[in-house]
Each structure stands twice: as structure tokens, then as C-alpha cells.
């Protein structure tokens, strides 16, 4: 039997490392945009990105995301022909639906620019970015195919290469003085190059599951993909209600300047969720494989470890974001964006709940129960919309952050309850409580040092991290949240050669 501990650790390390570099580069690009565009231009660019992203899953009918579940399932069943057929069905759906959407955007570009974005410059930016999204959807299809095949280097490498290409193309565009239109064209160029690089890689002959089998019509398979895809669409709709509604409702109720500030604040929360997101991306296809092989014991054991270690890592990271919110915005974006620090502190709390939710979601989808995950996310999304409606007109970006935090808390709590009812997990409440107490101690030490050390930020912050981080690690062992024997066992399983029966 496959050594799943080793497999998971290796893939998580690959995905997290690539994702972290991609995220860091993405933030540098965003900072570069913020410092080279007017605040309203910066807000307009990300408002259009949010608007186009709103329709992403509908354009694929959920077929691309379904590949993450079905490819490992078909591998476990040795149904290799179905893998190629599924990818071709997904690509065909993307071509048709993306073509229709692109036509509609071009037809209504002036109406949207005048009545929604309230900016004449939006007309051309909207058209150019719509073309960019059209191309990128086929890149995403390649990405999800790689994830289903558990080729995590390709899966995570796509995002890193994407940001490298966007950074280079955008730098050239802005250096030549082309401004907002220039960076929009840079996105088109980057996605064209990205597709040209990775499409041949994923379909090369070495990956014979895709290259050697010939396409054959399979109506039953198409119905399976469509049925699963419906839940993915609803799931994505819920995610949109949370991820994009903040920006879109700020655009409608407030100003593009506030959209610009929130667009600077929100990515710092995303930076923290790359770790749990990396876990979820790796754990989903592994969950599908374990579930279809009836290996429930290893699945439960893996879930227990992931819940514990995810919180051990994410809680102190969230605390640091909370304490240094104002300093971070000042350093990276400048004085005009410091007003977003209260919202950033609230989102730093929100990411704690979202981290556990990501693990829950990978389990629900991996066991072939996306409808449960869908209901949770839809409920959370609707709750976020309602809260945004009442909070954003009065409190602006702070109201948007509160709505997001409450929605994530509800989604996290409901997911845990439902997994417990399915006997797939026993929540480690005592371990979570001890981790929370330790985090409060970490937060107190960090805050105290921050208030009392008068050194420059670039000296003070690393010094505080060393002192508070060392204390945190020490108390992890003292409170028995982590033990030496457990660490040795994990290292032994991860570094072992060959295969293991129970891992």
C-alpha cells in the first residue's frame, strides 16, 4: 500500500513552497500596481477582475473542478480511458461557454462601464481582461488535470510561472508608460505564454494516461461529470458570494478608493491561507483515492493530524498579522492604505476559521459528497451577502471584513458538526483549547514587545519573531501539543523508502 504520509508531506511541501513564492510575487506585483496607478485606477482594475471572476465556474459548468475527484477515482478503478474522455469533455464545455461569455462582455461593455463601474476607462480594460480570462480558463483546466493526476509540481508550478510572466509583462508595460491598459494587455500576453508552456507538458507522452488513450463517446460518464459539476457550480457560487461580494458591494455602495484599499488588505489574508489551501489541494485527491479504496482508518488518522498541525501553524501567523497590521500596510503600500488596518485585523481572525473549513471541504469533495460542502458554502455566502448589505454602507471595508469573518466561522462550525455525524472525525477540542491559550500567550508577548521596543521596524519585527516564536515552540512541547516521539514517528514515515501498510 502507498505510503500516504510520505506522499502527502512531499506534495504539501511542493505546493506550499511554489504557492508561497507565487503569492509573494503576486503581492509585489500588486504593490507595484498600487504605487504606479492612481488609487481609483487600482480599484477599477481589481473591481473588473472581481466582476469577471464572478462568472468563472459557470463558464466551465464545474467540469474542470470535477476532474480533481474523478481522475483519482478512475485511477483507483484502473479506468484510464475515462480520464482522457473527462478532460476532453471539460475542454469542449469551456470552449463553448467561454465563447458565449466573451461575446456578451463585448456586446455590453459600454453599458457596464457607464452604469456599474462608473468609469469610461472601464470599457477597454473590461474587454482586454475578458480575453485574458478566456485564455486562462484553459490554463486552469490543465492545472486541475495535473492536480487530479497528483502531479503537484505541475499543479503548483502553473501559478508561480503565471506570476513571473505577469510581473515581467506588467513591468515592461508600465515602464513604457502604458498605464492601466498596458497591464491589462500584459495579462493577456502572460496567459498565452502560460498555456503554450504547460499544455504540452501535461499531455506529453510520458503521461500515458492522457496521451495514449483515444477519445470515445461515453454518455454515462458525461452525465456523471455534469451531475458532479452542478454541485461545483453551486459551490463556486457560494465562494463568489464570499470572495467577490465584498469587492462588488464596496464598488456599489462606497467608492473606488475604498475598493483599492480593500484590494490591498484582502490579499494578506490570502497569504496566510496558502498553507491550509496547500493541504486541502493535496488532501482532496488523496481523500478520493483512500475513500474509493475503502481505507477509512488512514483517512481518519490523516484528518486528525491535519486539524491539529494546521491550527498550530496558522494561529501564531494570524496573531502576527493582527499585531503588525498597521506596520505591514505602511511598509508595503504606503500611508494612504494604513486606514485599512482595522479590516486587516478582523480578516486575520477570519483566516483561522477558514483554514479548518478548507480541510473540511477537501474531505466532503474527496468522499464524493460535494453537495454537503455546497450547502455549507452557499449558506455562508448568503449570510455574507446579508451582513454586507447592512454593514458596508455604514462601516465600509470594516463591515466587509466582519461579514467575511462571521461567514467563515459559521461554515467552519457546520462542517465540523457534519463530519462528526458521519463518524469521520472526533473534534480534538481539548487540543484546540490548549492551542488557543498558547496563541493568546504568543499574542500577549508579541504585543508587549511591539509596544516596548523602540528599534526600527526592520530590526524590531525580526527580533520579536525570534523571541515570541521560540517561546511558542517551547510551550508546544510543554503543553504536549507536540511530542518528541510523534515528531520522530512522522519523520520516520516521511523519510521511509518503499511502501507501508498503514500509512
N, C-alpha and C positions, 0 to 999 in steps of 0.2 A: 504494500500500500504506500502511496505517496507520502513523503514527509511534509505534511501541510504546514507545520510550524516553520520549517526552513523555507518553504515555498512562499508563505505569506510574508515572512520577515524580509526576504530578498526583494520581493515585489514592492512591499511598502517602502523599503529604503530607496528603491529606484524611483517610484512615483513621487515620494515626498521630496527627494533631492531635486529632481527635474522640475517639479511643480514649484518648489521654493525659489529656484533660480528664475523660473518663468515669471513668478509673482513679483519678485524683486525687480526684475527688468521692467515688468508691466507698470510698477509704481514709479520707477524712474521716468518712464515714458509719460505717464500721467502728470508727474511733477513738471516735466519738460513742457508739456502742453499748457499746464496752468501758468507757467512763468512766461510763455511766449504768446499766449492768446489772452484777449480781454476776458474778464470773468463771465460776461454774458455769452461770449463765443464758446468758452469752455463748457458752460452749462448747456448751450444749444447742442454741441457735439454729442454729449452724453445723454441728453434728452432724446435725440434721434436714435442713438444706439439702443436705448431702453425701449423706444417705440418699436423698432424693427425686431428686437429680441422678443417682444411680446408675442409674436406670431411664429416663433421658431419651431416649436414642437408641432403646431398644426400643419406646417409645411412638410413634415415627414410622416404625419399620421402615426407617430410613435413607433414606426417600423425600425428606425435606426437604434433607438434605445432597447427595443425588444431583442436585438442581436446579443446584448450583453448576457441575457438569460438563456436564450435558445442555443447559442453556439456551444457553451459548456455542456448543456443538456444533450445536444446531438453528439458531442464528442464522447460523453459517458455512455451513450447508446450505440456508438460506432456508426451513426447515421451521417456519414460525411457528405453524401450528395445533398442533403438538406441544407448544409451550411452554405454552399455556393448558391443554391436556389434562393435562400433567405436574403443573402447580400444583394443579389440581382433584383429581387422584388423591391427591396428597400431603395435601391438606386433609381429604379423606374418611378416609384412613387415620388421621390424627391424631385426628379426632373419635371414631372407634370405639375405638381403643386407649386414648386418654386417658380416655374414659368408663369403660372397664373398670377401669383402674388406680385411678381416683378412688374407684370403688365398693369395691375391695379395701382401700384405705387406710382408708376409713370403717369397714369391717367389722372390721379387725384393729387399730384404733387403740389400744385398751386393752392388748392383748397386747404390742404393740411398745413402748408406754410403760413397761410393767412389766418386760419381760424383756430389752429391748435398751437403751433409753435410761435405764432405772432412775430415772425421774423422773415423778411423776404429772402434772406440768405439761405434759409432752410430748404428752399426749392432744389437747388443744385446739390447741396450736401446730402439731402434725402435720397436723390436719385443715385448718386455715386455710392453711398453706403449700402443702398439696396442691392446694387450689383455685387458689392463686396460680400454681403451676407449670402447672396445666391451661390457664389463660388465656395464660400466657407462651409456651407451645409454639406457639400460633398467631401470636404476635408474631414468634417465631423463624422461622416459615415465611415470613412477609413479608420478614424480614431476608435469608434465603438466596435468595429470589427476586430481591431487589434486587442481591445480590452476583452472581448468575448473569447478570443484565442489565448488570452492571458500572456500576450506579448507586451508586457508593461513598459518595456523600454521604448517601443514604437508609440504606444498609447500616450505616455507622458512626454516623450520627445517632441511630439507634434506641437504641444503648447509652448515649449521652450523655443523651438525653431520659429514658431509664429511670432513670438515677441521679439526675437532677434531681427527678423525681417521687417517687422513693423517699426522697430526702433531705427533701423538703418534708413528705411524709406522715408519715415517721418522727419528724421534729421535732415536728410537731403532736401525735402520739400520746404521745410521751414527755413533752412539756410538760404534757399533760393528766393525766399520772400513770398511764397505762395499761400501762407496762412492756412485758414480753415479748409479751404478747398484742396489745398496741397496735401494735407494729412489724410483727407478722405480718399484722394487718389492713391496715396501711399498704401492704404488698407487694401485696395483692390489689387495693386501690384504684389503685395506681400502674400495674399491668399492664392493668387495664381501660381506663384513660385512654390508655395507650400504644397499645393495639390500636385504639381509636377514632380516634386521630390518624393512624397510619401505614397502616392497611388502605385507607382511601380514597385515600391518596397513591399507593400502588403500583399501584392499579387504576384510577386516573383515566384519562380518555380519551386524554390526551396520550401515555401509554404504550400505543400501539395494539396492541402485540404481545399484551397481556393483555386489553385492553378490547374489541377489535373482533371477534376470532375467537370462534366459537361452539364449545362443547364437543361432541366427538364420541367415541364409544367406539372405542378402539384397543387391542385385546388385545396386539398385539406390543409396543407402547410400554409397556404396563403390565408386561409380562414383563421388558423392558429395565430399567425402574425398580426392579423387585423384585430382579433379579439384581445390579444395582449397589448397591442398598440393603442386601443381605445383607452385602456387604463393609464397608459403612459401619457396620453394627451391630457386626460383629466388631472393626472399627477403634475404634469408640467403647468397646467392652468393654475393649480394651487400654488406652485412655486412662483409663477408670474405674479399672482396676487400679492405675494410677499416681496419678492425680489425687485419687481418693476413698479408696483403700485406706488411705492414711496416716491420714486422719482417723478412718475407721471402726475400724481396728485399734487406734489410740490410745484410742478410746472403749471398746473391749472389754477391752484389756489394761491400760490405765493409768487415768487419771481425767479428768473433765470439765475440771478446771483445766488439765491439760496440753493437752487439745484446744483450750481457749481460747487458750493461749499459742501453739500451733502455728498456729491460725487467724489470729493476729496476725502471725506470722512469714512464713507462706507467701505472702501477697499481695505482699510486697516483691519476691519473685522474679517474680511475675506482672507487676509494674510494669515490670521490665526486659524481659520478653518481649513487651511490646506493640509494640516496634519490629520484631523479626523476624516477629511474628504479623501485623502490618500488611502487611509484604512478602509473606508467604505468602498472605494473603487476597486481595491484588491479583494476585499472580502466578499463582494457580491458574486463574481463568477465562481469563487471557491465555495461559497454557500450553495450555489446551484449544483455544483459538482457533488458536494457532500450529501445534499438532500436527495438527489437523484440516485445516489449510490446507497442510500439508507444509512449513512454514517452519522447518526444523530448525536452520539456521545462526543466525538471530536468537535462537532459543530457547537455544542453547548459549552464545552471547555474553552474553545476559542473565543466565544462571545464573552464569557466571564473575564478572561484576561484583557480583552479589548476594552470593556467598560471600565475596568479598574485603571489601566495604564493611560487610557485616553484622558480621564479626569485628572490623574496625577500630573500629566504634562500640560493640559490646557488651562487648568485653574491658575497656576502661577503666571503663565503667559498672559492670561486675561487680566490678572491683577496689575502687571506691569503696564499694560495698555491703559488701564484705569488711572494709575498714579501719574503717568507721564503724558496723558492725553494732550494737554496744552503745549508741552515742550515738543512733542512729536510733530504736531501740526505747524508749529512755528519753524522748526528746523526744515521740514520737508516742503512746506507750501508757502510759508511767509505769514506776516501779521494779519493779512486780510482773511485768513482761514481759521485763526485761533477761536473765532466765535463758534466754531463747530465742536469745541472740546466737550461741552455737556452731552451732546448727542453721541460723541465717541465713547464716553464713559458708559452710557447706557448700552450701547452696542457691544462693549467689552463684556458686559454681563450676559447679553443675549447669546453670545457665541458659546457659552458654557452649555446652555440648553440645546442649542443647535448641534453641538458635537455629538451628544448622545443620540439625538434624533437621527443623525446620519447613519450611525451604526444600526439603529432600529430599521431604517429604511432599506439598507442593504440586505438585511435578513428577510424582511417581508417580500422583497422582489426576488431574492435568491431562492426562496421556497415556493415560488410560483404563485404568490398571493399579492400581486400588485394592487388589487382592489382595496385591500386593507390600508396599505400605505397611501393610496389615493384619497380615501375618505379622510384620513388624518390631515393630509396636506391641504385638501380643499377646505376643510373646516378651519384650519389655521389661516389660510389665505383669506377666507371670508371674514374671519374675526379681525384680521389686519386691515382689511378694507373699511370695515365699520369703525374701528378705532381711528384710522387715518382721517376718515370723514369728519369726525368730531374734534380730533386733536390737531391736525395740520393747520386748519385755518386760524387757530388760536396760538399754537405753540411752534409752528413751523417745523424745522428739522428735528427739534427735541420731541415733538409729538410723533413724528415719523419713526424715530428710534424707539420710543415707548411702545408703539403699536407692534413693531417687529419683535421686541423682547417678549412681550406678553404672548404673541402668537407662537413663538418658538417654545416657550415654557409649556403651553397647552399641548402642542404637538409632541414634545418630549414625554410628558406625563402620560398621555393617552397611549403612546407606543409601548411604553414600559408595561402598562396595565394589560394590554392585549397580548404581548409576548408572554407575560406571566400566565395568563389564562390558557395559552397554548402549551404550557409546560416547557417552553423553550429556554426560559431563563428564570433565575431567582435573584431579584434585585439585591445587590450587596449593600444594603442601607447602612450598616454599621461602618463598612469601609468608606463609603461615600461621606458619612458624617465626619469620620476622622480626617479625611482628605480636606473637607470644608474647614474644619477647625485649624488644620495646618496651614491652609491657604490664608485664613484670616490672620494668623500669626505672621505669615510671609508678607501680607499686605500691610500689617502694622509696622513691621520692621522696615519695609521699603519706604513707607510714607514718612516714618520718623527720620530716617537717614536723608530723605529728599528734602525735608524741611530744615534740617540742621547742618547739612553740609553745604558750604558756600563756594565750592570749587566750580570751575566752568563745566557746562553740560557734558562736554566730550570726555571729561575726566570723571565727573561725578557719577554719571549713569553707569559706566562700566564698573566703577568701584562698588556702587550699590548692588549691582547684579552679582558680583563675586561674593560679597558678604551675605546678602539675603539668600542667594542661591545655595551657598554652602550650608547655611542653617537649614534650609528646606530639605536638602538631600539627607542631612544627618537625621532630622526628625522623621523622615520617611522610614528609616530603619528602626529608630527608637520606638515608633508607634506601630511597628510591624506591618506597615502597609506594603513594604517590600522586604524580603528576606534574602540573606546571602545564598541560602540553599536554592531558593526559587530562581535567583539570577543565574546561578551555576547551571541549574537544570535547563533553563531557557537557552543559555549559551551552548550547552552540550547538544541540545536538539537542533539548534540552528546550524551549528558547525559540523554536525554528524554527516558522514557520507552514506550514500545508498538510501535505503528506504526503511521506514519504521511502521510497525503495525498500528500504533495507537496515536500517532501524532497528527 
